[in-house]
């Protein structure tokens, strides 16, 4: 085998090895799966992503909608941002995105920056589940930079 061919095979290995390892890690993460249970914060229901907190309040079911309010607080972190797309509702059968329905008291809101030491909210979140299976779980997957790709977020059990 020529030196040129050996060099090309070595270079290909250096490129393909990290890609394969990364894909393997993501597959393992998907199999192990599951979000981190939301613990260690108060008042519940809430979640703490290392100084970026969300508190859930006013959870009700009305006119086929699960309605709630979320309040955010940033403690000792860089400026964070919040948006409805960070949330999903798990109703046992499916995972749902939030909906905006101003006529039902569910106005939409946009991505909002939250500087360190401040809070935002309460902001409305509404979901339209298929059957309202209990217990409902709110998954919060905030944008935490690179760590976001290695996390499935935080599962917050809703007391309904």
N, C-alpha and C positions, 0 to 999 in steps of 0.2 A: 504494500500500500504506500502511495507516495505521501510525502510530508504535507503537500497541499490538501490532499483528501483527508488526512488525519486532522488538520487544522479546521477544515470545513465541518467535519463531524463534531469536533469539540465545540466549535462556535454554535452549531445548531443545538447541541446539548445544553449549553449555557443559556440559550434563549428559551428552549422548551421546558426545562426543569422547573423554573419559577412559575411558569404558566400552569403546568400540570399540578404543582403543589398548591397553587392558589385555587384552582378549580376543585381539587380534592378537599381542601379546607371548607370551601363554600358548600360542597355536597354534604360533608360531615355535619356542618352547622344546620343544614336543612333537615337532616335525618334526626339529629338530637333535638333540634327545633325548639319551639316554645319560647315565649317571652319570659323575662324575669318577673316573678311575682312581686307586686308592689308591696313592700313592707318597710318599716322603719320611719314612717312619717305620720304626722298627725295634723289636723283631724282627718280621719279616714272618711270616705275613700280618697286616696291620694297616691302620688308616686314622687320619688326623689331621684333624679338622674345626676347625683353628685353635685348638688348645689343649684340645680335647675328643677324647681318643684312645680307640680300641678295638683290642684285640689278640685275635686268634683263635688258639686252641690245641686240641690233642687231636682233630683232625678224623679221624673214622672213619666207615666205612659198615658197619652191622651190622643184621641182621634187617629190611632194607628201609628203614632210617632212616639219614640222614646226621646224625651227632652231632658236636657241638663245644662248646667252652667259650669264652665271651667275657669279657674283663676290661676295665673302663673306668677312665680316669684323667682328671681335670680339672686343667689347669695354666694358671693365670692368667686364668680366666674366671669368670663368675658361676656360681652353683650350677646344675648341669645335671641332667637325669634320663635314665634308661635304662629301656627296656621291650622285650619281645620283638617288639612290633609295629613297631619301628624297622627290622626285618630282613626281607629276602626272599631266597630262594635261587633263582638262575637256573640251570636245568639244561639249557639249550639249547632246549628245547621250550616251557617254561612258567616262570612266576614263582610261587613258592610261599611261603605264610605258614608260620611256625613252628608246630609241633604240640606238645601236651603229652601225654605218655604215661608216667606214673610207673612202670608195670610194666616198661617198657623202659629205665628209667633217664633219662627225660626229664621231670622234674618241672617244673611251670609256675612262673613267678614274676611278680610284679607291678611296675608302675612304681615306680622307686626314685630318690630324690633323691641327688645326689652333690655335696657341697660342694667348692669350690675347694681344691686341694691334697690331695685324697683320691682313693681308688680304690674300686672295687666289683668284686667277682668273685673267682674265675671263676663265671660263671652259665651254666647249660646252655642250648643251643639245639639243637633237633632239627627235621628236615624229612623229609617222605616224598616223594621224587621218583618220577616215573613210571618212568624207566629208568636213572637214575644216569649220564646222559651226562657225559662229561668234556670239557673242564674245567668244574668247578662254580664259580660266582661268587656270593659273598655280597654283597648290596646292603645297605648301612647308610645309612638316611636319618634322622639324628637331628633332634630338634626344636631348631632353631636360631632360633626366633622367626620374624620376617618372611622371613629368608633361606631358610627351609625351602620357601617357595612358589616360589622361583626356582632350586631345585636338585633334581636327581634322585638325590641322595645320592652315595655312594662305592662303587665296585665293588671288592671284595676277592677276588682270585683265590685259590682254595683248592687247595693242592697235593695232589691225589688221583691 
